[in-house]
Amino acid sequence: MNIAQKISWNEDQAKKNGWTPNLWGCTDFNEQMIQNISDFQKEYGLSVDGLCGSTTYRTKVSVEMQDDTLTMHDKSSEYIIYNDERFPIEWDKVVLWGEKGGLKCESGTYSYYSYKRLPRFMVTHWDVTLSSSICAKVLRDRGISVHFCIDNDGTIYQLMDLNHAAWHAGSRSWNHSSIGVEVTNAYSLKWQDWYVDKGFGERPIEEGVQVHGQTLDPFLGFYDVQIQALKALYKAIHNATQIPYETPSVKHGVDPQCAKDLFTGYCSHYHLTDRKIDCAQLDIQKLLNEIK
């Protein structure tokens, strides 16, 4: 299809779906609009042809709606975003990706959904960095992503709409079925003085923790404020997505249901694969019981 044919095709689609060239930053149907459409399609993982068909149009509208949702944020209450909708969270420190000071996953580091995704489970990670901002940078540099980060002071950052699949869990099937959160924690005891010097106080030290049949060397644990933030996030996720308050049957290793992408509920990364040990010290069942 040549340029003239593409322009004509886009004109027909605009009449059909009720949009104008302004949607693509243009004043007329022209070659520049075709280029803008192509750039958008490439950014969001669509077939690149410069033609605004139904899929490209739905994706564009969804992106615009996300921007509008963040613009209308009311700081009198906090919430998380799932499929462009607001869901309240019982926590007073939540920063969305489009807000001042927010953290964001870049396009090309996650799978974009133009229709409603139905995640079945949530995976909790520790990030082995010193802060959520460093975690976000590391993820960006590695070309991967996560939905949430929980910082040293308990601030919850949402980095992307829950409707999209973050590349956080490893396999494609796990990513597309799940939601991910990174709780910041440098893990090694050598960083304890850093936390004290920065005014966060000493982290608890975890000892005798077992995972995958081995006992880990002592390591830094989560601050209580991070645990409380995590509980608030679990509850908000449950209310938004209806992921049930369930945990894996295997407590200190890989759970077969998790590994086969058949699990529904809340788990740690080590439940998915023996290549991971996070978050070995976390008793998710205890946290869910406290929520309920």
C-alpha positions as CSV (number, residue, x, y, z in Angstrom):
1,M,0.0,0.0,0.0
2,N,1.5,3.3,-1.1
3,I,1.4,6.6,0.9
4,A,-1.8,7.9,-1.0
5,Q,-3.6,4.7,-0.3
6,K,-2.6,4.8,3.4
7,I,-3.8,8.4,3.7
8,S,-7.2,7.4,2.2
9,W,-7.4,4.3,4.4
10,N,-6.8,6.4,7.5
11,E,-9.5,8.9,6.4
12,D,-12.0,6.1,6.1
13,Q,-11.1,4.7,9.6
14,A,-11.4,8.2,11.1
15,K,-14.9,8.6,9.8
16,K,-15.8,5.1,11.0
17,N,-14.4,5.6,14.6
18,G,-15.0,9.3,15.0
19,W,-11.4,10.6,15.4
20,T,-9.5,13.5,13.7
21,P,-5.8,14.0,12.8
22,N,-5.4,15.9,16.1
23,L,-5.4,12.4,17.8
24,W,-2.0,12.0,16.2
25,G,-0.7,15.5,16.6
26,C,-1.5,16.6,13.1
27,T,-3.9,19.0,11.4
28,D,-4.4,16.9,8.3
29,F,-4.2,13.3,7.0
30,N,-0.7,13.3,5.6
31,E,2.6,11.4,5.6
32,Q,3.6,12.9,8.9
33,M,0.5,11.3,10.5
34,I,1.4,8.0,9.1
35,Q,4.9,8.4,10.6
36,N,3.4,9.3,14.0
37,I,1.1,6.3,14.0
38,S,4.1,4.1,13.1
39,D,6.1,5.5,16.0
40,F,3.2,4.8,18.4
41,Q,2.7,1.3,17.1
42,K,6.4,0.5,17.5
43,E,6.4,2.0,21.1
44,Y,3.5,-0.1,22.2
45,G,4.4,-3.4,20.5
46,L,1.8,-3.3,17.7
47,S,2.2,-4.2,14.1
48,V,3.9,-1.2,12.5
49,D,2.2,-0.1,9.3
50,G,1.1,3.5,9.9
51,L,-2.6,2.6,9.7
52,C,-4.9,3.5,12.5
53,G,-7.2,0.4,12.6
54,S,-9.4,-0.7,15.5
55,T,-6.5,-2.2,17.6
56,T,-4.3,0.9,17.2
57,Y,-7.2,3.2,17.9
58,R,-8.2,1.3,21.1
59,T,-4.6,1.4,22.3
60,K,-4.3,5.1,21.6
61,V,-7.5,5.9,23.5
62,S,-6.4,3.7,26.4
63,V,-3.1,5.6,26.7
64,E,-4.9,9.0,26.5
65,M,-7.3,7.8,29.3
66,Q,-4.4,6.8,31.5
67,D,-2.9,10.3,31.2
68,D,-6.3,11.9,32.0
69,T,-6.8,9.7,35.0
70,L,-3.4,10.7,36.5
71,T,-4.1,14.4,35.7
72,M,-7.3,14.3,37.7
73,H,-5.5,12.7,40.8
74,D,-7.1,14.0,44.0
75,K,-4.6,13.9,46.9
76,S,-7.4,14.0,49.5
77,S,-7.4,10.2,49.1
78,E,-5.0,7.6,47.8
79,Y,-5.6,4.9,45.3
80,I,-4.0,2.6,42.8
81,I,-4.8,2.3,39.1
82,Y,-6.1,-0.9,37.4
83,N,-7.4,-0.7,33.8
84,D,-7.6,3.1,34.0
85,E,-9.9,2.9,37.1
86,R,-9.1,4.1,40.6
87,F,-9.2,1.7,43.6
88,P,-8.7,3.1,47.1
89,I,-5.8,2.0,49.2
90,E,-5.6,2.4,53.0
91,W,-2.2,4.0,53.0
92,D,-1.2,7.6,53.1
93,K,2.0,7.5,51.0
94,V,1.2,6.4,47.4
95,V,2.9,8.0,44.4
96,L,1.6,7.2,40.9
97,W,3.9,7.1,37.8
98,G,2.6,10.3,36.4
99,E,2.8,12.4,39.5
100,K,5.7,14.6,40.7
101,G,8.4,12.4,42.1
102,G,6.8,9.3,40.6
103,L,8.7,6.3,39.2
104,K,7.8,5.0,35.8
105,C,8.5,1.9,33.7
106,E,9.5,2.8,30.2
107,S,7.6,1.6,27.1
108,G,9.3,-1.5,25.7
109,T,9.9,-2.9,29.1
110,Y,6.4,-4.4,29.6
111,S,3.5,-5.9,27.7
112,Y,0.8,-3.4,26.8
113,Y,-2.8,-4.6,27.0
114,S,-5.6,-2.7,25.1
115,Y,-8.2,-4.9,26.7
116,K,-8.8,-5.8,30.4
117,R,-6.1,-8.1,31.8
118,L,-7.2,-10.5,34.6
119,P,-4.1,-11.2,36.8
120,R,-4.4,-14.3,39.0
121,F,-1.6,-13.9,41.5
122,M,0.9,-11.4,43.0
123,V,4.6,-11.9,43.4
124,T,6.6,-10.2,46.2
125,H,10.3,-9.5,45.6
126,W,13.1,-7.8,47.4
127,D,15.1,-5.5,45.1
128,V,18.7,-5.8,46.6
129,T,19.2,-2.1,46.1
130,L,19.2,0.9,48.6
131,S,16.0,2.6,47.5
132,S,13.1,2.4,45.1
133,S,14.5,5.1,42.8
134,I,17.6,3.0,42.4
135,C,15.5,-0.1,41.8
136,A,13.5,1.7,39.1
137,K,16.8,2.7,37.4
138,V,18.2,-0.9,37.6
139,L,15.0,-2.3,36.1
140,R,15.1,0.3,33.3
141,D,18.7,-0.4,32.5
142,R,17.9,-4.1,32.4
143,G,14.9,-3.6,30.1
144,I,12.4,-5.1,32.6
145,S,9.7,-3.7,34.9
146,V,7.4,-4.1,37.9
147,H,4.1,-2.7,39.0
148,F,5.0,-1.4,42.5
149,C,8.0,-0.5,44.6
150,I,7.9,0.0,48.4
151,D,10.6,2.4,49.6
152,N,12.5,2.5,52.9
153,D,10.0,4.9,54.5
154,G,7.0,2.8,53.3
155,T,6.1,5.0,50.3
156,I,4.4,2.9,47.7
157,Y,5.2,3.8,44.1
158,Q,3.0,2.5,41.3
159,L,5.1,2.5,38.1
160,M,2.5,1.4,35.6
161,D,-1.2,0.4,35.2
162,L,-2.0,-3.0,36.7
163,N,-3.7,-3.8,33.4
164,H,-0.3,-4.2,31.7
165,A,2.0,-7.2,32.2
166,A,5.3,-6.2,33.9
167,W,8.4,-8.2,33.1
168,H,9.3,-9.1,36.7
169,A,8.8,-12.8,37.3
170,G,11.0,-14.4,34.7
171,S,8.9,-16.5,32.3
172,R,6.4,-14.9,29.9
173,S,3.5,-17.0,31.4
174,W,4.2,-15.8,34.9
175,N,4.5,-12.2,33.8
176,H,1.2,-12.2,32.0
177,S,-0.6,-13.8,34.9
178,S,0.7,-11.7,37.7
179,I,1.3,-8.5,39.5
180,G,4.8,-7.7,40.9
181,V,6.1,-5.6,43.9
182,E,9.7,-4.9,44.8
183,V,10.3,-4.1,48.5
184,T,13.6,-2.2,48.7
185,N,16.2,-3.9,50.8
186,A,19.9,-4.1,50.1
187,Y,20.0,-7.6,51.8
188,S,23.7,-7.7,52.8
189,L,24.6,-6.8,56.5
190,K,27.3,-4.5,55.2
191,W,24.7,-1.9,54.4
192,Q,23.3,-1.6,57.9
193,D,25.4,1.5,58.7
194,W,24.2,3.2,55.5
195,Y,20.6,2.9,56.6
196,V,21.4,4.2,60.0
197,D,23.4,7.1,58.6
198,K,20.6,8.0,56.3
199,G,18.1,8.2,59.2
200,F,16.1,5.1,58.5
201,G,17.3,3.3,61.5
202,E,18.6,-0.3,61.8
203,R,16.9,-2.9,59.8
204,P,16.0,-6.2,61.5
205,I,18.5,-9.0,61.0
206,E,17.0,-12.3,59.7
207,E,18.8,-15.4,61.0
208,G,18.2,-19.1,60.5
209,V,15.9,-18.6,57.5
210,Q,15.5,-21.6,55.3
211,V,14.6,-21.8,51.6
212,H,15.1,-24.6,49.0
213,G,16.4,-26.9,51.7
214,Q,19.2,-24.6,52.7
215,T,19.8,-22.2,55.6
216,L,20.7,-18.7,54.5
217,D,23.4,-16.6,56.1
218,P,22.1,-13.7,58.2
219,F,20.7,-10.9,56.1
220,L,18.8,-7.6,56.5
221,G,15.0,-7.8,56.8
222,F,12.2,-5.4,56.0
223,Y,11.3,-2.4,58.1
224,D,7.9,-2.7,59.9
225,V,6.6,0.3,57.9
226,Q,7.4,-1.6,54.7
227,I,5.4,-4.6,56.0
228,Q,2.4,-2.4,56.9
229,A,2.6,-0.8,53.4
230,L,2.7,-4.3,51.8
231,K,-0.4,-5.4,53.8
232,A,-2.2,-2.3,52.6
233,L,-1.1,-3.0,49.0
234,Y,-2.3,-6.7,49.2
235,K,-5.7,-5.5,50.4
236,A,-6.0,-2.9,47.7
237,I,-5.0,-5.5,45.0
238,H,-7.5,-7.9,46.4
239,N,-10.3,-5.3,46.2
240,A,-9.3,-4.2,42.7
241,T,-8.6,-7.6,41.0
242,Q,-10.4,-10.1,43.2
243,I,-7.2,-12.1,43.6
244,P,-8.1,-14.3,46.6
245,Y,-6.2,-14.3,50.0
246,E,-4.5,-17.6,49.2
247,T,-0.9,-18.7,49.6
248,P,1.2,-21.5,48.2
249,S,1.0,-24.9,49.9
250,V,4.8,-25.2,49.9
251,K,6.2,-22.8,52.5
252,H,9.9,-22.7,52.0
253,G,10.5,-23.7,48.3
254,V,9.1,-24.0,44.8
255,D,5.4,-24.7,44.8
256,P,4.4,-26.9,41.9
257,Q,1.2,-24.9,41.2
258,C,3.2,-21.6,41.1
259,A,5.9,-23.1,38.8
260,K,3.2,-24.4,36.4
261,D,1.4,-21.0,36.4
262,L,-1.7,-22.6,38.0
263,F,-1.6,-20.7,41.3
264,T,-4.1,-18.0,42.4
265,G,-3.2,-15.8,45.3
266,Y,-0.1,-14.2,46.8
267,C,3.4,-15.7,46.7
268,S,7.1,-14.8,46.9
269,H,9.5,-15.1,44.0
270,Y,11.1,-18.2,45.4
271,H,7.8,-20.0,45.1
272,L,8.2,-19.8,41.3
273,T,11.8,-21.0,40.8
274,D,14.7,-22.4,42.9
275,R,16.9,-19.7,41.2
276,K,15.4,-17.1,43.5
277,I,15.4,-16.7,47.3
278,D,13.3,-13.6,47.7
279,C,11.4,-13.1,50.0
280,A,12.5,-16.1,52.1
281,Q,11.8,-14.5,55.5
282,L,8.3,-13.3,54.6
283,D,5.3,-15.1,56.1
284,I,2.6,-14.1,53.6
285,Q,0.0,-16.2,55.2
286,K,0.5,-14.3,58.5
287,L,0.1,-11.0,56.7
288,L,-3.1,-12.1,55.0
289,N,-4.5,-13.3,58.2
290,E,-3.9,-9.9,59.7
291,I,-5.6,-8.2,56.8
292,K,-8.6,-10.5,57.0
